[in-house]
Amino acid sequence: MSQRPTPPHQNTPEAAPPEPLLSDDALEQLDDFLDSDRVDEDALDLISTHGFMVALAVAPSEVPAEQWLVELFQGEPAYADDAERTEITGLLTALRDNAIALLEQGGLVELPFELILDGLPPEETPIGDWCAGFMEGVFSDESAWFADDEEAAATLLLPFMLLSGLFDDEPDIAELSGDTQRLEALTTQLPELVLDLYLHYRVPPEAPSGGRGAKPKPRPKTPAKGKKRR
C-alpha cells in the first residue's frame, strides 16, 4: 500500500455537533447482552459493534441481516425467547438505520467514547476497538467497498485501518502508525471521516463540489460476498 492518510478534515463553523445513534439506556441494554454468557466469547463487544453497524450504514451495498448477525455474534446467541431476539436485533438495526438517516442529512455520528488517544496506541483504547469493528463491517463485503474506485476507497479507509491496529504487521502501515501526531489528528476527525466515506459511496460524482445536501443514491441490495481478513 502506498496511500497516505487524508489531510485533517476542515470543519465548517456551521457544522452541527455529532448526534448519538441510540439512547444511553439502549446502549446499556446492548452492552449487557453482548457481555453476557449467552453470546459467544468471540462476538464483538459494544464498542466494536457500534463501529460494525456504522460501517454497514456507510457500506456501498446492503449486507443481508442473516449475514451480519452471524458475523457480529459469531454464531447464534442463546436468546431467552423470541421477544428478546426481536428486541436485540431491533436495537442493532436501529443503530444502523439511525446512522443512515443522520448521514443522509449530512450529520455527524457521535461515537461512544472520548476522541483522544492520550499517548496510547490506538489498539489499547476504545478508538482502536471501534475502528476494528468498523473494518469488520468492511470485510463483510470487501469487494463492494473497493469495486468502483479502489484507490479512493483505500485512501478514505486508511485512517480506520491505521487506528484499528489490525494491519500493524504490514510494513507501510507500521511506519505510519509511528506518527502519533497524525494518529491523534485522525482520531479527532473520525465523525467527519465517516461522513466523507458515506458521501463517497452515496453521492453521485456529478453532484456539486461540497454538495453535502445532494440526494444520496440508493444502495444495491444484493451484495457480492467479500473476503474477510482477520
N, C-alpha and C positions, 0 to 999 in steps of 0.2 A: 504493500500500500504506500502510495506517495502523497496521499491527500493530507492536508493540514486542517486543523480546526478552523471554523469560520471565525472572522474577527468579532470582537464584542458587539453584541446587538445594541443598537441605539434606541433607547426608549423615547417615545414622544412625550411631551409634557402632559398631553391629554390622556395618556394611557390609563385605563381603569385598573385598579388593583386586582390581583388574581382572586378567583372565586372558588370556594370548596365545591367538590362534586357530590359529597354526601354529608349529612349531619354528623356531629360528633357521636351521637348515640348509635347511628347506623354503622359508623366505622368501628365503634367499640364492639358492636354485635358481631361484625365480621371478624374482628381480631380474636374474640373469644372462641369463635367456631374454628378458625384456622389454627389456633393454638391448642385445640382440644385433641384428645387421643382418638377421636373419630375420623381424623384426617391423616393421611399418610405422612410420615415424618419428612419425606422429600417434597411435599407440597410447598407452594410459595407461601411466605408469611404475608402479613397485611401490607407492609411497605412494598414488597416485590409485586404483590397482587395489584396494588394501585398502579404501579408502573406498567404492568402487563395489560391492564384494562385500558389505560390511556393509549398504549401502543395500538390496541385493537380499534380505538376510536380514530386514530390517525391513519391507520392502515389503508393502502390503496384498494384493497379488496376486502370483502366481508367474510371473515372466518366463521364457519358454522359453529353454533353453540356446542354441539356434541363433541367437536374437536377441541375448542379452547377449554372447556370444562375439564376434560381428561388431562390436558397438559397442565392446567393450573393446579389441579388436585393430585396429579399423578395417579389417577385411578378414580374410583367411586367412593366418596366419603360414606361413612356409616351414619346416614341421616336418621334422626329419631323417628321420623314419619314423613309422609308426603308433604305435609304442611311446612315442615322445616326445609325440605328440599326446595319447595316453591319460594319460600322466604329468602333463603340464602342466594339462590340463583337470580332471584328478582333484584336483590341488592347489588349483585355483581353486574347485572345487565344495566341497572340504573346508573351505576358508576360510569360505564362506557357511554351510555346514551346521553347522560348529562354532559360528559366531556365533548361529545359530538355537537350537542346543541350550543354549548359555550363557544367552542372553536368556530362554529359556523357564523357566529356573531362577531368574530374577531376578538373574543375574550381570552383571558389567560387563566390557566388551570392552577389552582392553589395546591401546592404539594404538602403532604402531612409531616413536614419536618422543617427545621431551620436550614436555609440555603447558605451554609457556611461549613467549610472543612476544618477550620481552626488548626491547620497544620497537619492533620491526619491524612493518611492515604484514603482515597475515596472508598475503597472496598471495606474499610473499617468503620464506615459511617452509614446511616440510612440513605445517604445520597447514592452510594455505591449499590446498595440493595435495590433501590428504586430503579436505577439505570439498568441493573442486571435483569430485573423483571421486565422493564421496557424492551430490552434486547430479546428476551424470551418471546415476547409478543411479535417481534420482527422475525425470529426464527420460525414461528408457527406458519409463516407463508413467505419465506425469504425471497423466493423467485419473483413474487409480485412487487416487493419493495424495490427491486433493482431492475425491473423489466424495461421501463421506458428510458431512463437516463441513469445508468449505473454510476457514472462519475458524480453527478449531482447528489444522488442518494447517498453515496459513500461519504461525501463531504458533509452533508447535513446530519448524517448518523454518527460521524466520528466523535463529536463531544460525548454522546451517550456511550459509545464504545470505550472511550478513554476513562470515563467516570465509573463504568461498570466493573472494571477490574478483571473482566473475562478474557481480555486479549493481551495481558501483560507478558505472555510468553512470545509474542510477536515482536521482533527487534525494533521496528519503527514505532510501534505503539509504546513499547517500553521506554524508548527515548523521549517521546512526547510526554509520557507520564511523569517524567522527572521535572517537568516545568511546573512547579507548584503555583506560581503566579497565574499561569494560564488556567490551571485546573480550578483555582478559586474563582476566576472570572467566569468560566463556563458554568460553574455551579450556580452563581447568582443569576445567570441568564436562562436557566432551564425552562421556566414557563414560556419565555419568548421563543426559545429553540423548538419547543413542542409546537407552538403556533406556526413557526416558519415551516416545519415539516408538513403540517396539515395543509397549509396553503400551497406548498409544492405539489402535493398529490391531488388536491381538490379544486384548486382554482385554475381554469383553463389558461394556457400560455398567452392567449390574445387579450387577457384581462389587462386593464391599465396598470402601469407600474405603481406599486404601493397600494394596489387595489384590495385592501382587506375587506372592503364592502362588496366585492364581487361575489356573484352567486356560485357556490361550490358545485362541482359536477358530481353526479351520483357515483357510488362505488359499485363495481361488479359484484354480484352475489355468489358467483361460483368460482372460488379461488383455485389456483393451481397449488397443490400441496408442495410446500417448500421443505428444504433440508434443515433440520435443527442442528445447531452447534452447541456442544457442551463444553 
